[in-house]
Amino acid sequence: MPGLEGRVAFITGAARGQGRAHAVRLAREGCDIIAVDICADIPTMTYPNASEADLAETVALVEKEDRRIVARKADVRDYAGLKAAFDEGLAEFGRVDIVIANAGIIRLGDEEDLLAEWQDVIDTNLTGVYHTIRAALPAMREAGRGGSIVITSSTAGIKSSPADQASGLAYMASKRGLVGLAQSLAGHLAKEWIRVNTIHPTGVMSGMTMNEAMAKQFEQAAASGDNMIAGMQNALPIEMLQPEDIANAVAFLVSDEAKFITGIAWPLDAGFTVR
Ligand SMILES: NC(=O)c1ccc[n+]([C@@H]2O[C@H](COP(=O)([O-])OP(=O)(O)OC[C@H]3O[C@@H](n4cnc5c(N)ncnc54)[C@H](O)[C@@H]3O)[C@@H](O)[C@H]2O)c1
């Protein structure tokens, strides 16, 4: 991909799944990486987050591509901690060209504590994305070289699925909210050649989906046809995407080949939203 050699990408949720795939793919294209991940569980979730060992594996994979990486344990909900982690990466590499605001969560399963479940999803998926962009944007603007910001939304950010539980509703609301955030920033930053886009993946094989809680959701959907994932199906005959499929699209989107693309909401969804 043209224009990626020597650039620096700041990626959240980089310990596994799509975040790791972005780190490895962009390293292969010649980028150095500032990676953060919470590496800890959030009590209202029903599946585990990534671990420190997962983040160490991302470090090893990036280094295997002969690129450098600064990887820190940080929670996107905590602006001060996130900014400190980003600043360490900035001090090491001296620049930031790409931001991939990817960290995100959902609770799979029945509602138990509606206020906490709503808040954790909103704080991570919406406020956390704002924190991520806000931490990196001043350095990107001051450098005057332009840049590319990619926000990981979901098909849920385009097409809502029936839901009545706090976490599922917060997921839909946060992922749709990201589109507004991206569009406002895209309009404002365009004159500085800073591009802002959202991506909207359908089901991807990652820690969020390949776990016991999701297996239970599939069983429940098959038995009763009545839960958040019942009725979710792609138009193309492919059940789930791989993290690398999303990373391939993002490598294009942050490259100079996509230099005219800003303010879009790009479905990476095997036709999910037109079905
Ligand atoms: N997997 C899917 O089917 C799917 C579909 C559409 C969109 N998405 C979105 O893609 C993004 C990446 O998810 P994934 O599929 O790779 O799942 P994943 O659970 O494997 O990866 C998410 C990563 O974010 C980290 N994380 C969670 N909370 C954090 C926090 N507060 N601070 C920092 N890091 C945190 C986790 O430890 C994990 O490493 C998410 O925003 C998710 O909502 C996923």
The ligand as an SDF file (V2000), in Angstrom:
LIG
                    3D

 44 48  0  0  0  0  0  0  0  0999 V2000
  -16.0930   -9.4740   16.4280 N   0  0  0  0  0  0  0  0  0  0  0  0
  -17.1690   -9.0030   15.8280 C   0  0  0  0  0  0  0  0  0  0  0  0
  -18.0350   -9.7540   15.3880 O   0  0  0  0  0  0  0  0  0  0  0  0
  -17.3180   -7.5090   15.6300 C   0  0  0  0  0  0  0  0  0  0  0  0
  -18.2230   -7.0490   14.6740 C   0  0  0  0  0  0  0  0  0  0  0  0
  -18.3640   -5.6760   14.4590 C   0  0  0  0  0  0  0  0  0  0  0  0
  -17.6020   -4.7960   15.1970 C   0  0  0  0  0  0  0  0  0  0  0  0
  -16.7330   -5.2790   16.1310 N   0  0  0  0  0  0  0  0  0  0  0  0
  -15.9220   -4.2910   16.8560 C   0  0  0  0  0  0  0  0  0  0  0  0
  -14.5730   -4.5290   16.5330 O   0  0  0  0  0  0  0  0  0  0  0  0
  -13.7300   -4.0070   17.5690 C   0  0  0  0  0  0  0  0  0  0  0  0
  -12.6500   -5.0140   17.8920 C   0  0  0  0  0  0  0  0  0  0  0  0
  -13.2310   -6.1560   18.4920 O   0  0  0  0  0  0  0  0  0  0  0  0
  -12.7390   -7.6490   18.1880 P   0  0  0  0  0  0  0  0  0  0  0  0
  -13.7320   -8.2590   17.2910 O   0  0  0  0  0  0  0  0  0  0  0  0
  -11.3130   -7.6640   17.7800 O   0  0  0  0  0  0  0  0  0  0  0  0
  -12.9660   -8.2940   19.6520 O   0  0  0  0  0  0  0  0  0  0  0  0
  -11.9140   -8.6460   20.8100 P   0  0  0  0  0  0  0  0  0  0  0  0
  -12.7250   -8.7570   22.0470 O   0  0  0  0  0  0  0  0  0  0  0  0
  -11.0890   -9.8140   20.4010 O   0  0  0  0  0  0  0  0  0  0  0  0
  -10.9550   -7.3710   20.8670 O   0  0  0  0  0  0  0  0  0  0  0  0
  -11.2320   -6.2070   21.6110 C   0  0  0  0  0  0  0  0  0  0  0  0
   -9.9650   -5.7890   22.3200 C   0  0  0  0  0  0  0  0  0  0  0  0
  -10.2190   -4.5820   23.0430 O   0  0  0  0  0  0  0  0  0  0  0  0
   -9.6730   -4.7000   24.3450 C   0  0  0  0  0  0  0  0  0  0  0  0
  -10.4310   -3.8180   25.2490 N   0  0  0  0  0  0  0  0  0  0  0  0
  -11.6750   -4.0220   25.7470 C   0  0  0  0  0  0  0  0  0  0  0  0
  -12.0070   -3.0100   26.5620 N   0  0  0  0  0  0  0  0  0  0  0  0
  -10.9660   -2.1410   26.5750 C   0  0  0  0  0  0  0  0  0  0  0  0
  -10.7270   -0.9220   27.2400 C   0  0  0  0  0  0  0  0  0  0  0  0
  -11.6330   -0.3780   28.0730 N   0  0  0  0  0  0  0  0  0  0  0  0
   -9.5420   -0.2950   27.0250 N   0  0  0  0  0  0  0  0  0  0  0  0
   -8.6130   -0.8340   26.2050 C   0  0  0  0  0  0  0  0  0  0  0  0
   -8.7830   -2.0130   25.5520 N   0  0  0  0  0  0  0  0  0  0  0  0
   -9.9610   -2.6490   25.7430 C   0  0  0  0  0  0  0  0  0  0  0  0
   -9.8140   -6.1720   24.6960 C   0  0  0  0  0  0  0  0  0  0  0  0
   -8.9280   -6.5820   25.7240 O   0  0  0  0  0  0  0  0  0  0  0  0
   -9.5020   -6.8310   23.3540 C   0  0  0  0  0  0  0  0  0  0  0  0
   -8.1370   -7.0870   23.1830 O   0  0  0  0  0  0  0  0  0  0  0  0
  -14.6900   -3.6610   18.7110 C   0  0  0  0  0  0  0  0  0  0  0  0
  -14.9020   -2.2610   18.7160 O   0  0  0  0  0  0  0  0  0  0  0  0
  -15.9670   -4.3720   18.3550 C   0  0  0  0  0  0  0  0  0  0  0  0
  -17.1050   -3.7350   18.8970 O   0  0  0  0  0  0  0  0  0  0  0  0
  -16.5640   -6.6010   16.3530 C   0  0  0  0  0  0  0  0  0  0  0  0
  1  2  1  0
  2  3  2  0
  2  4  1  0
  4  5  1  0
  4 44  2  0
  5  6  2  0
  6  7  1  0
  7  8  2  0
  8  9  1  0
  8 44  1  0
  9 10  1  0
  9 42  1  0
 10 11  1  0
 11 12  1  0
 11 40  1  0
 12 13  1  0
 13 14  1  0
 14 15  2  0
 14 16  1  0
 14 17  1  0
 17 18  1  0
 18 19  2  0
 18 20  1  0
 18 21  1  0
 21 22  1  0
 22 23  1  0
 23 24  1  0
 23 38  1  0
 24 25  1  0
 25 26  1  0
 25 36  1  0
 26 27  1  0
 26 35  1  0
 27 28  2  0
 28 29  1  0
 29 30  1  0
 29 35  2  0
 30 31  1  0
 30 32  2  0
 32 33  1  0
 33 34  2  0
 34 35  1  0
 36 37  1  0
 36 38  1  0
 38 39  1  0
 40 41  1  0
 40 42  1  0
 42 43  1  0
M  CHG  2   8   1  16  -1
M  END
$$$$
